[in-house]
Each structure stands twice: as C-alpha cells, then as structure tokens.
Amino acid sequence: MTTDTIDTEALRVTAIDAGGSSRLPGWFVILWRNGKCRVGMLMLAAFIVIAVLAPVIAPYGPRLDEFGASEGPTAAHWLGTTARGEDVFSQLIYGARTSLIVGLVAGVLSTLIAMAVGLTAGYLRGVVDEVLSFFINLGLVVPVLPLMIVLAGYAPVKGLGLIIIVITVTGWAYGARIKRAQIITLRTRDYITAAKFAGDSTARIIAFEIVPNMISLIVVGFMGAALGAIGAEAGLAFLGLGDPQTVSWGTMLNQASLGGALTTGQWAWLVAPGLALALLITSFTLMNFGIDALSNPHLRED
C-alpha cells in the first residue's frame, strides 16, 4: 500500500453519466473504474443490504428453536438446523449484522485513536513524541491475542460492546505508528512551513493542510482496522468468549463445533459462516486495490 499523498485534483473532478443527468464525485469514479474494487464494492453492498433487511430476508428468528434438532438441509431449512433446533440460514443472515457493526464501530474507534496519537506525536515531536511513541511501541509488542482473550474472558460484563472495546484497545497501535511516520514527512513540506509563517494554528494546519493529504492512508487504515475487528470478533466468539446471546458468524462456528456438526454430517452449519466471513474479508481486500488507484494515478484503469 502506497503512502503517497492523495491526488487531490482527482477528488475535485465530477463525472457525468451517459444520460448526462447525474453527477458522481471523482473519487467514486476512480474506485468504480477499478475492476477489482468494483467487485469488492458490490460484494460489500450485498452484505450491507442483507444486514439491513435481515428481518425481511430471514425466514425465521435467529433464536427460534421450535424445529427439529440437527436436521440437514431441507426445503423449509435451506442450511439445516442447529443442535438446539434453530434455523441455520436465519442465523447466517442475522450474523452479517454483527460482523458489520463490529467492523464499522471498532474500525472507526481504532482509526480515530490512531489518528489522534499518531498526528500528535508526529507533529509536536520532542517529549510528547517520546511519550506517545513509548505507548505505541508498547501496544505493538504486547501479544494481542492473549491480551484479547484475557480481557474478554475475565470481564465481569459480557456483550457486543465489550468485544468492540477489547478490539479497539488492542488494535490502534499499528495505525498510529503508520500515521506518525507519514506526518513526520508531511510536516517538512513547503506548504506547511508557509502556513506556519502565515500564523495558522497547529489545529488548523493539521485539519486543513495535513489530514486532507492523508485521506487515502486514513481510509486504508480504517479498512485494515475493520478487517481486523471482524476477524477478531469471529475468533473470540469461536473460542466461546463472545456474547452467547448475540448471533454472529463466530458464535455459529462455536456452536457448530460444540454440536458436532462434522460428526452429524451438518457441513452447511460449519461451512456457511466460515464462507461468509471469507467473502466479507475478500470484499474489503478487493476494495483496497481501488484505494491504491486513488492515491497512485499510475494504477488507475481507463
């Protein structure tokens, strides 16, 4: 992933469609023209639609347990039922909500913390930089998975909010280090020096001169944080450390494992949530190609 500053001219461009009646922002046109990014955007859009319309799409409630236990795929239950008699397909649909909520919220929180710490350390330097860099390095060297397991396992209160907090606390350091390195480079540019001589405040320089030139890096950081959050939630839930009352793809994998899905031949119960996770992660990965094209004109497709 390139760390070059974003092509701001491209973001000012508007494109007129074939009918000439609607206008699209230039950044969207650049993303859409990239074939891989377009596929990723369509995949992510499909997951968002499924998550929003889950009550409409799912034939049953995710916790409705009035059906036969451990049944295989049938016309009434496309992916079979769980060991508790719940519809697997309905849980798969509702599970998209959990993954997207965790990815969005934890991704935003991790990115905001990384920006605040990284920008402050990189711009102010001196003692402030040394102190913040110490915490950044501490966050990088601490084993993340064991820390997440300890925090999630011994917390007195369980729930999706706890999972988001645990993921955020353990996932901001890498983004902060990247942003610190970028701002150290940007703060020596001529236009930053000119803004200082013009009497602009530090807050204004960061907000209007530096951050706009880090948009692509920030977006990539958010997508990476969201990806990590989705995977972390699934991993914690699979280990039994998630909220048992929350339906997610991770809890589905956990219950399928405990329910002996392989021994009973219920492959759909085990494969479906894993495949859904893989496809969601793939959509974010494909969109990264478009972000690369947004910041590097040489990678753009005509």
N, C-alpha and C positions, 0 to 999 in steps of 0.2 A: 504494500500500500504506500503510495507516494505521499510525501508530506509537503509537496509544493503548494504554494498558496493557490486558492481557487481562482479560476478565470472569471473575474467579476463582470467583465463585459458580457460574457455568455449569459449571466443571470439577468442582465437588463434586456436581453433580446426577447421578443414575443413572436410567436409563430401563429400564422393564420391557417386554419384547416382548409380542406378542399372547398367547403362551402363558403368560406370567407366570412362566416358569421360569428365564430368564436375565436377567442384568443387564449393561447396557452403560454405559461411562463417558460422562458428559455431553458431553465434548469430541468423542467419536466420533459421538454422535447429532447434534450440531450440524453436523459435517462431512458426515455422511451425508444430512442433510435438504437440503443444498445440491445442486441438480441437477447443476451443472457439476462440483462437487467429486466427487460420486458417480461420474460418468462417468470422471473422471481417476483416482480410486482403483481402479476396476475395470480400467482400461487398464493402470495400473502393476502391479496384482496379476497380470494376464495376463503381462506381461513378466517378472515375478519367477518365476512358475510355469514359463515357458518356459526361463528361465536355469537354474533349479534342476534341471529334468527334461530338460535338453539331451541327455544321453546316451540317454535313452529316446525322445525325440521325433525326434531327428535320425536319418535312415536310414543315414547313413554317418559315418565320422570326418571332421572338418573338413579334415584334410590328406591324406586318402586320395586318391591320384592315379592310380588304376588304370582310369580311364574315358577315353572319347574326348575329345580337347581341343576346346574351343569349340563344344560342341553346344548346340542350342536346347532349350527346354522339351520334355520327354517324360514318359511315364508313370513311368519309372524315376528321372528327374531333373526335378522339377517346375519348377525355375528354370534348368535347363540346367547346363552345366559350365564351368569356367574354362579359360583357355588352358593350364593345367597338367593338366587332366583331373580337377579336384576338383569335388565336388558343391556348387553354389551354395546350395541350400536348407539343407544341413547347416551350411555356414559362417554363413548368416544366423542360424540357431538358436543356434549357439555364440557368435556375436558379441554377443548380448544379455548374456551373462555379463560380457564385458569392459566394456561400457558401464556396466552397473550397478555392477560392482566399482569402477571408476574414479570414477563419480559418488558412490558411498557413501563410499569411503575419502577421496578428495580433498575432498569436501564436509564431512565430519566434521573433518578436519585443518584446513581453511581456517577453519571456524567456530570451532574451539577457539582457534586463534591470534588470530582477530579478537576473540573474547570476552576473551581474556587481555589483549591490548593495549588494546582499547577500554575495558574496565572499569577497568583500572589507570589509564589516562590520564584518564578522565572522573571517577573518584572521588578520586584523590590530588591532581590538578591540580598547580600550581607547576612546578618544574623537571622533574619526572617527566613531566608532561603535555607540556611543551615538547619534550623529547627524543623521546618516543614519537610526538607529532604530526608531528615532522620526518620520522620514518621512514614514517609513514602517508602523508604528502603525497608523499614520495619514491616510495613504491610506486604512488601514483596517477598521477604524471606520467611515470613511465618507460613507454615504449611496450611493452605487454605481448606482443603477437605477435612482434615481432623478438627480444625477450628470450627468449621460449619457444623460438623457432627456434634461437637461438644455444646455449642451454643443452642442448636436446635433440640438436642436431646435432654439438656438439663434446664431449659427454660420452664418456669412454672406455668406459663400460659401457652397453649398451642393455638395455631391458626395460620391463615394465609398471610396476615400482617407480620407475624413473627418470621416467616420464611423470607419475606421481602426484606425485612430489616437485616436478617442474617446475611443474605446475599449482598445487600448494599454495603454493609460494614466490611465484608471480606473482598469486595470486588472493585474498589475505586482506585487503588494504588497504582496499578499499571497505567491507567488512563491519565492519572495525574503526572506521572513521570514523562509520558509522551508529550503532554501539553506544556510542561515546564521546559522541555528541550526546544519545542517549537517557538515559544515566546522569547526564549533567550536569543534565538536567531532573529526574530522579528523586531525586537526592541532596539536593535542597532541600525535599522533601516533609516534612510534619509527622511522619509515622511514622518516617522516617529520623532526624530530629532527636531524637525520643523514644528511639529505640534507642541513639543515641549517649549521651544522658544516663543511660540505664539501664546503661551500662558495657559494652555489647556490643562485641566486637572488630570490626575492619574486615572480616576474612574472614567472620565470621558475618553481618554486615549485608549484605554482597554476596551471600552464598549463600542467605540465608533471607528477606531483605527486598527486594532489588533484582532478582535473577535471576528469581524467580517472576513478577514483573510485566513481564518482558521475554520471556516464553516465545514469544509469537506472533512477535515480532521475530526471535528466535533461529531459530525454525522456518523463517520466510521466508528468513532469511539462509542457512540450510543448503540450502534448496531452490534458491535462486539460485546458490549455490556449486556444488551438484551439477549443475545445468543447465550452468553454465559449464564444469565439468570434462568432462562428456560431450561437449559441442561441441568443447572444446579437444583432447581425445584424438582425436576423429574428424578434426579439422583437421590435427593433427600427423601422424597416420597417413596421411592422404591425401597429404600432402607428402612422404611417404617417411621421416619422422623417427621413426616408431614402431618397435616390436619386430617384425621381419619374421616371427618365429616365432609371434607371438600373433595369433589370428584375431579381428578386430574389424570393425565396420562401416566404419571408416575405412580399414583395410588392404584391405577388399573394394573400396572405391571406388578406391583407388590402383591395385590390380591390374587392375580393370576398365578404368581409363583407360589404363594401360600396355599392356593386352592388346587394345586397340582394340575394346572392346565395342560402340561405336556403329557402327563400320565393318563389323563382322561381323554386325550385327543382333541382338546379345545384349542387348536392352533390359532384360530381367529382372535380369541381373547388375549393371547400373548403377542401375536404379530401386529394386530391393528394399532394399538397405541404406540408401539415402537416405530412402525412405519410412519404414523402421523408425525411423531417427533422428528424423524429423519427428513420428512418433506418440509416441515416448517423451518428447520435449520437450513435446509438447502435453499429455500426461498430467500433467506437473509444473505446467504453466501453468494447467490447469483446477483443480488442487488448490489453487492459490493463492486462488481465489475462496472456498473453504471456510475458509482461514486468515483471510481478511478478515472473514468472518462470525463467526469465533471471537472476534476482538478487537473487533468492532463489532456490538453487538446489533441495530442498525437494518438491517443487511444480511442478517439471518437469515430463512430461509424456514420457514413453518409446515408 
